[in-house]
């Protein structure tokens, strides 16, 4: 019982001492945030076909023209 408590305590101590070595330094010159770009997506209101009922055939309603 004492050996397992000492082993757990030693492991926790080793982890606590090693944690700062694993931390990365945040340098503002080297750490540029990546930019995300999205293409065009969604429903084009100009392409809607008012002659179609969206409840009957939504694909034809959205892509009718």
C-alpha positions in Angstrom: 0.0 0.0 0.0 2.8 2.4 1.0 4.8 1.5 -2.2 1.8 2.2 -4.5 1.2 5.6 -2.8 4.9 6.5 -3.1 4.9 5.3 -6.8 1.8 7.5 -7.5 3.3 10.4 -5.7 6.6 10.0 -7.6 4.8 9.8 -10.9 2.8 12.9 -10.1 5.9 14.8 -9.1 7.7 13.8 -12.3 4.7 14.8 -14.4 4.5 18.2 -12.6 8.2 18.8 -13.2 8.1 17.8 -16.9 5.0 19.8 -17.8 6.8 23.2 -18.2 9.2 21.5 -20.6 6.3 20.4 -22.8 4.7 23.9 -23.0 5.2 25.8 -26.2 6.2 29.4 -26.1 3.8 31.8 -27.8 5.9 34.1 -30.0 3.7 36.7 -31.6 6.0 37.0 -34.7 6.0 33.2 -35.4 2.5 32.3 -34.4 0.4 33.7 -37.2 -3.2 32.5 -37.0 -4.3 30.6 -40.1 -7.0 32.0 -42.2 -10.0 30.0 -43.4 -11.7 30.6 -46.7 -15.1 29.2 -47.7 -16.4 28.9 -51.3 -19.8 30.0 -52.3 -22.5 27.8 -51.0 -26.2 27.9 -50.2 -29.4 28.6 -52.1 -29.3 31.3 -54.8 -32.6 33.2 -54.5 -32.3 34.3 -58.2 -32.5 30.6 -59.2 -35.8 29.8 -57.4 -38.6 28.6 -59.6 -41.9 30.2 -58.3 -44.0 27.9 -60.5 -42.9 24.9 -58.4 -44.2 24.1 -54.9 -41.3 23.6 -52.5 -43.3 21.0 -50.5 -43.8 18.8 -53.6 -40.3 18.9 -55.1 -37.8 21.0 -53.3 -34.9 20.1 -55.7 -37.0 21.4 -58.7 -38.0 24.5 -56.7 -34.4 25.4 -55.9 -32.8 24.4 -59.2 -35.7 25.0 -61.6 -34.3 27.9 -63.6 
